[in-house]
Amino acid sequence: MHRGTQEGAMASRLLHRLRHALAGDGPGEAAAARPEAEQFPESSELEDDDAEGLSSRLSGTLSFTSAEDDEDDEDEDDEETGPDPLPPGDWTSGEDAERSPPPDGQRGGQLLARQLQDFWKKSRNTLAPQRLLFEVTSATVVKDPPSKYVLYTLAVIGPGPPDRQPAQISRRYSDFERLHRNLQRQFRGPMTAISFPRKRLRRNFTAETIARRSRAFEQFLGHLQAVPELRHAPDLQDFFVLPELRRAQSLTCTGLYREALALWANAWQLQAQLGTLSGPDRPLLTLAGLAVCHQELENPGEARACCEKALQLLGDKSLHPLLAPFLEAHVRLSWHLGLDKRQSEARLQTLQEAGLTPTPPPSLKELLIKEVLD
């Protein structure tokens, strides 16, 4: 009963914020209407009008470590300014399990996602542009000696079928700070209206600090998405998608296909919600990863569907290095399923006769392993 009350309060708060977003409140308008909530002053990053949200977070919406960690003076995120310290392979550890919510959390997330997506559907005919909504669903203190940091998991919620789970990303403070710093260098004008929570020298692992930063990160990403010039910035796209692709590639290369499949699917959903499926390279790589994993897990129908989607995106780009591997996979999977393969077979033969691809062409798995994601 207590959990249901918390989920209802969070859904009500999110729907209220979503109505403001659909009404067309941009960063400037929002800042003018709610200056205290948007500027994140260091003395009070979360104001009185957010007391309900903070109370909800501290009572169970977010997960925190025990109080014995609150007085820890260490703050690894304040000292990290170099490249992301988590290489692709590091996500095969126990941290990956921490990112998945328990069954009760999944049911609560499904209820919340259904309510929000129903609201999206009802608002589809409004003149205001539809935006994504970001919600920190959990925050976990990760101890990886000698470092220690907070890992924030965010749901990326937008239009879609009511039964679809929101895409998720897990990032730490230093990831958000790096994104903010890079965008400030490239977009000085638009970034002047975007606030970001400042570093703290102490008490970075208290529940209050984590809750306030969670709220700040939600608003930060929401404001970036509200500005067209920032929404399509490569650094913002990299922030959302690149870590997921790297982890999925690493798991695929090590043969952990079931775990990799979940990450490839999440990366595809992220790209769809961010509106980046028109760019050919990363969507095609994602479809290659999905096809390889489905094939290795003996799901030939799903693998063939991924190949067909990739061939649609490729169109008549005969020189693309992924065209022949997708055609070869489509021919083989169609033969396995007893489906028509003549069109793909003829197109592959034309490429081979023109000397545009070797015989046989490299497999999707071979290209996936060799691909350098940067």
C-alpha positions as CSV (number, residue, x, y, z in Angstrom):
1,M,0.0,0.0,0.0
2,H,2.8,2.4,0.9
3,R,4.6,1.6,-2.4
4,G,1.4,2.2,-4.4
5,T,1.0,5.6,-2.6
6,Q,4.5,6.6,-3.6
7,E,4.1,5.5,-7.2
8,G,0.8,7.5,-7.4
9,A,2.4,10.6,-6.1
10,M,5.3,10.3,-8.5
11,A,3.0,9.7,-11.5
12,S,0.9,12.8,-10.5
13,R,4.0,14.9,-10.2
14,L,5.4,13.7,-13.6
15,L,2.1,14.3,-15.3
16,H,2.0,17.9,-13.9
17,R,5.5,18.5,-15.3
18,L,4.6,16.9,-18.6
19,R,1.6,19.2,-19.0
20,H,3.9,22.2,-18.6
21,A,6.3,20.8,-21.2
22,L,3.5,20.2,-23.7
23,A,2.2,23.7,-23.1
24,G,5.4,25.0,-24.6
25,D,7.4,26.1,-21.6
26,G,11.0,26.6,-22.9
27,P,14.1,27.0,-20.7
28,G,13.7,30.8,-20.7
29,E,10.0,30.7,-19.9
30,A,10.4,28.1,-17.2
31,A,13.2,30.0,-15.6
32,A,11.1,33.1,-15.6
33,A,8.2,31.3,-14.0
34,R,10.1,29.3,-11.5
35,P,13.5,31.0,-10.9
36,E,14.2,29.3,-7.6
37,A,13.6,25.7,-8.9
38,E,15.6,26.2,-12.1
39,Q,18.8,28.0,-10.9
40,F,19.9,25.3,-8.4
41,P,21.6,27.6,-5.9
42,E,24.2,25.7,-3.9
43,S,22.6,26.5,-0.6
44,S,19.2,25.1,-1.7
45,E,19.3,23.1,-4.9
46,L,15.7,22.0,-4.3
47,E,13.1,24.6,-3.2
48,D,10.0,24.4,-1.1
49,D,7.7,23.7,-4.0
50,D,9.6,20.5,-4.6
51,A,9.4,19.4,-1.0
52,E,6.8,16.7,-2.0
53,G,9.1,15.3,-4.7
54,L,12.1,15.3,-2.3
55,S,10.0,13.6,0.4
56,S,8.9,11.0,-2.2
57,R,12.5,10.3,-3.3
58,L,13.8,10.0,0.3
59,S,11.0,7.6,1.2
60,G,11.7,5.0,-1.5
61,T,11.5,6.4,-5.0
62,L,15.3,6.3,-5.1
63,S,17.6,3.7,-3.6
64,F,20.4,4.9,-1.3
65,T,23.2,3.3,0.7
66,S,23.1,3.2,4.5
67,A,23.8,6.2,6.6
68,E,27.3,5.1,7.4
69,D,28.4,6.3,3.9
70,D,26.9,9.8,4.4
71,E,30.0,11.2,6.2
72,D,32.5,9.9,3.7
73,D,34.7,12.9,2.6
74,E,35.7,11.2,-0.7
75,D,34.2,12.7,-3.8
76,E,35.7,11.0,-6.9
77,D,33.5,12.9,-9.3
78,D,35.0,16.2,-8.3
79,E,38.5,15.0,-9.3
80,E,37.7,13.3,-12.6
81,T,38.1,15.5,-15.6
82,G,39.6,13.1,-18.1
83,P,37.9,10.4,-20.4
84,D,35.2,8.2,-19.1
85,P,36.8,5.9,-16.6
86,L,34.4,3.0,-17.5
87,P,35.6,1.2,-20.6
88,P,33.1,-1.0,-22.5
89,G,34.0,-4.2,-20.8
90,D,33.5,-3.0,-17.2
91,W,29.7,-3.3,-17.5
92,T,29.9,-7.1,-17.4
93,S,30.4,-6.9,-13.6
94,G,27.8,-6.9,-10.9
95,E,27.1,-3.2,-11.5
96,D,25.0,-4.3,-14.5
97,A,22.6,-6.2,-12.2
98,E,22.2,-3.1,-10.0
99,R,20.8,-1.2,-13.0
100,S,17.8,-3.6,-13.4
101,P,14.9,-2.7,-11.0
102,P,13.3,-5.5,-8.9
103,P,10.1,-7.0,-10.1
104,D,8.0,-4.7,-7.9
105,G,9.9,-1.7,-9.4
106,Q,9.2,-3.0,-12.9
107,R,5.5,-3.2,-12.2
108,G,5.6,0.4,-10.8
109,G,7.6,1.6,-13.8
110,Q,5.1,0.0,-16.2
111,L,2.2,1.7,-14.4
112,L,4.0,5.1,-14.6
113,A,5.0,4.7,-18.2
114,R,1.4,3.7,-19.2
115,Q,0.0,6.8,-17.5
116,L,2.5,9.1,-19.2
117,Q,2.2,7.5,-22.6
118,D,-1.6,7.8,-22.4
119,F,-1.2,11.5,-21.7
120,W,1.2,11.7,-24.7
121,K,-1.5,10.1,-26.9
122,K,-4.2,12.5,-25.7
123,S,-1.9,15.4,-26.4
124,R,-0.8,14.3,-29.9
125,N,-3.0,16.8,-31.7
126,T,-1.8,19.9,-29.7
127,L,0.2,22.6,-31.5
128,A,3.0,22.5,-28.9
129,P,5.9,20.2,-29.8
130,Q,6.1,17.0,-27.9
131,R,9.2,16.5,-25.8
132,L,10.9,13.8,-23.9
133,L,10.5,13.5,-20.1
134,F,13.4,12.4,-18.0
135,E,13.0,10.8,-14.6
136,V,15.7,9.5,-12.2
137,T,14.3,6.1,-11.1
138,S,17.2,5.0,-8.9
139,A,20.6,6.2,-7.6
140,T,23.1,3.7,-6.3
141,V,26.4,4.4,-4.5
142,V,29.0,2.2,-6.3
143,K,32.2,1.3,-4.5
144,D,34.9,0.3,-6.9
145,P,38.2,0.8,-4.9
146,P,39.9,3.1,-4.9
147,S,36.9,5.1,-6.4
148,K,33.4,5.6,-5.2
149,Y,30.6,7.3,-7.0
150,V,26.8,7.6,-7.4
151,L,25.3,6.0,-10.5
152,Y,22.0,7.7,-11.6
153,T,19.6,5.6,-13.7
154,L,17.2,7.7,-15.7
155,A,14.1,6.7,-17.6
156,V,13.6,8.4,-21.0
157,I,9.9,8.7,-21.5
158,G,8.1,9.8,-24.6
159,P,5.3,8.8,-27.0
160,G,4.8,5.1,-27.7
161,P,2.7,2.1,-27.0
162,P,1.4,2.1,-23.4
163,D,3.0,-1.3,-22.7
164,R,6.5,-0.3,-23.8
165,Q,9.1,0.1,-21.1
166,P,10.9,3.5,-21.2
167,A,14.5,3.4,-22.5
168,Q,17.0,3.8,-19.7
169,I,20.5,5.2,-19.2
170,S,22.8,5.0,-16.2
171,R,25.3,7.9,-15.7
172,R,27.4,9.4,-13.0
173,Y,28.0,13.1,-12.0
174,S,31.2,13.3,-14.0
175,D,29.3,12.2,-17.2
176,F,26.8,15.0,-16.8
177,E,29.5,17.5,-15.9
178,R,31.5,16.5,-19.0
179,L,28.5,17.0,-21.2
180,H,27.8,20.4,-19.7
181,R,31.4,21.5,-20.2
182,N,31.5,20.4,-23.8
183,L,28.2,22.1,-24.7
184,Q,29.3,25.3,-23.0
185,R,32.4,25.4,-25.2
186,Q,30.4,24.9,-28.4
187,F,27.1,26.8,-27.6
188,R,27.9,29.7,-25.4
189,G,24.8,31.6,-26.2
190,P,22.1,28.9,-25.7
191,M,23.9,27.4,-22.7
192,T,23.7,30.6,-20.7
193,A,20.1,29.8,-19.9
194,I,20.9,26.2,-18.8
195,S,21.6,25.6,-15.1
196,F,23.8,22.8,-13.8
197,P,24.3,21.7,-10.1
198,R,27.7,22.8,-8.8
199,K,30.2,20.5,-7.2
200,R,30.3,19.9,-3.5
201,L,33.4,19.4,-1.4
202,R,31.6,17.3,1.2
203,R,28.5,15.1,1.8
204,N,28.2,14.0,-1.8
205,F,26.7,10.7,-0.8
206,T,23.9,11.8,1.5
207,A,20.3,11.1,0.5
208,E,19.5,14.8,0.4
209,T,22.4,15.6,-2.0
210,I,21.5,12.7,-4.3
211,A,17.8,13.6,-4.4
212,R,18.6,17.3,-5.3
213,R,21.1,16.3,-8.0
214,S,18.5,13.8,-9.4
215,R,16.0,16.7,-9.7
216,A,18.7,18.9,-11.2
217,F,19.8,16.3,-13.8
218,E,16.2,15.8,-14.9
219,Q,15.7,19.5,-15.5
220,F,19.1,19.8,-17.1
221,L,18.3,17.2,-19.8
222,G,14.8,18.5,-20.2
223,H,16.1,22.0,-20.9
224,L,18.7,20.7,-23.4
225,Q,16.0,18.8,-25.3
226,A,13.8,22.0,-25.4
227,V,16.4,24.0,-27.4
228,P,16.6,22.8,-31.0
229,E,20.2,23.9,-31.4
230,L,21.2,21.8,-28.4
231,R,18.9,18.9,-29.0
232,H,20.7,17.8,-32.1
233,A,24.3,18.5,-30.8
234,P,26.5,15.5,-31.4
235,D,27.8,15.6,-27.8
236,L,24.3,15.2,-26.4
237,Q,23.6,12.3,-28.8
238,D,26.8,10.7,-27.7
239,F,25.9,11.2,-24.0
240,F,22.7,9.2,-24.5
241,V,23.7,6.5,-27.0
242,L,27.5,6.0,-27.2
243,P,28.0,4.3,-23.8
244,E,25.1,1.9,-24.5
245,L,26.5,0.9,-27.9
246,R,30.0,0.3,-26.5
247,R,28.7,-1.9,-23.7
248,A,26.5,-3.8,-26.1
249,Q,29.4,-4.3,-28.6
250,S,31.7,-5.5,-25.8
251,L,29.1,-8.1,-24.5
252,T,28.5,-9.3,-28.1
253,C,32.2,-9.7,-28.8
254,T,32.5,-11.8,-25.6
255,G,29.6,-14.1,-26.5
256,L,27.1,-12.7,-23.9
257,Y,24.4,-12.4,-26.4
258,R,21.3,-12.3,-24.1
259,E,22.8,-9.5,-22.1
260,A,23.9,-7.7,-25.2
261,L,20.5,-8.0,-26.8
262,A,18.9,-6.0,-24.0
263,L,21.5,-3.2,-24.5
264,W,21.1,-3.2,-28.3
265,A,17.3,-3.0,-27.9
266,N,17.6,-0.1,-25.4
267,A,20.0,1.7,-27.7
268,W,17.6,1.4,-30.6
269,Q,14.7,2.7,-28.5
270,L,16.9,5.6,-27.3
271,Q,17.8,6.6,-30.9
272,A,14.1,6.3,-31.9
273,Q,13.0,8.6,-29.1
274,L,15.8,11.1,-29.7
275,G,14.9,11.2,-33.4
276,T,18.4,10.1,-34.6
277,L,17.3,7.1,-36.7
278,S,17.7,9.2,-39.9
279,G,21.5,9.2,-39.5
280,P,22.6,5.9,-41.1
281,D,25.7,4.8,-39.2
282,R,24.7,4.2,-35.5
283,P,21.2,2.9,-36.3
284,L,22.7,0.4,-38.8
285,L,25.3,-0.7,-36.3
286,T,22.5,-1.2,-33.7
287,L,20.5,-3.3,-36.2
288,A,23.6,-5.3,-36.9
289,G,24.0,-6.0,-33.2
290,L,20.3,-6.9,-32.8
291,A,20.5,-9.3,-35.8
292,V,23.6,-11.0,-34.6
293,C,22.3,-11.5,-31.1
294,H,18.9,-12.8,-32.3
295,Q,20.6,-15.1,-34.7
296,E,22.9,-16.5,-32.0
297,L,19.9,-16.9,-29.7
298,E,18.1,-18.9,-32.4
299,N,15.5,-16.2,-33.2
300,P,15.9,-16.2,-37.0
301,G,12.6,-14.4,-37.6
302,E,13.6,-11.5,-35.4
303,A,17.1,-11.4,-37.0
304,R,15.6,-11.3,-40.5
305,A,13.3,-8.4,-39.5
306,C,16.3,-6.5,-38.3
307,C,18.1,-7.1,-41.7
308,E,15.0,-5.9,-43.6
309,K,14.8,-2.7,-41.5
310,A,18.5,-2.1,-42.2
311,L,18.1,-2.6,-45.9
312,Q,15.3,-0.1,-45.9
313,L,17.5,2.4,-44.2
314,L,20.4,1.7,-46.7
315,G,18.2,2.2,-49.7
316,D,20.4,2.3,-52.9
317,K,23.7,3.0,-51.1
318,S,25.6,0.3,-52.9
319,L,29.0,1.5,-51.5
320,H,28.1,1.2,-47.8
321,P,30.3,-1.4,-46.1
322,L,27.3,-2.9,-44.3
323,L,25.1,-3.4,-47.3
324,A,26.6,-6.7,-48.5
325,P,26.7,-8.3,-45.0
326,F,23.1,-7.4,-44.4
327,L,22.1,-8.8,-47.8
328,E,24.1,-12.0,-47.1
329,A,22.4,-12.4,-43.7
330,H,19.0,-11.7,-45.2
331,V,19.5,-14.3,-47.9
332,R,20.7,-17.0,-45.4
333,L,17.9,-16.3,-42.9
334,S,15.2,-16.2,-45.6
335,W,16.4,-19.6,-46.9
336,H,16.3,-21.0,-43.3
337,L,12.8,-19.8,-42.8
338,G,11.6,-20.8,-46.3
339,L,10.9,-17.2,-47.3
340,D,11.5,-15.4,-50.6
341,K,15.2,-14.4,-50.9
342,R,15.4,-13.7,-54.7
343,Q,15.6,-9.9,-54.5
344,S,18.3,-9.8,-51.9
345,E,20.2,-12.7,-53.7
346,A,20.1,-10.8,-57.0
347,R,21.2,-7.6,-55.4
348,L,24.1,-9.3,-53.6
349,Q,25.2,-11.0,-56.9
350,T,25.2,-7.6,-58.6
351,L,27.5,-6.1,-56.0
352,Q,29.9,-9.1,-56.3
353,E,30.0,-9.0,-60.1
354,A,30.8,-5.3,-59.9
355,G,33.7,-6.0,-57.5
356,L,32.1,-3.9,-54.8
357,T,32.2,-6.7,-52.2
358,P,34.3,-9.9,-51.9
359,T,32.8,-13.4,-52.3
360,P,31.7,-14.3,-49.7
361,P,31.1,-10.9,-48.1
362,P,32.2,-10.4,-44.4
363,S,29.6,-11.4,-41.9
364,L,27.7,-8.9,-39.7
365,K,29.5,-10.3,-36.7
366,E,32.9,-9.8,-38.2
367,L,32.2,-6.2,-39.0
368,L,30.6,-5.6,-35.6
369,I,33.7,-6.8,-33.8
370,K,36.0,-4.6,-35.9
371,E,33.9,-1.5,-35.7
372,V,35.5,1.3,-33.6
373,L,32.9,3.3,-31.8
374,D,34.0,6.9,-31.1
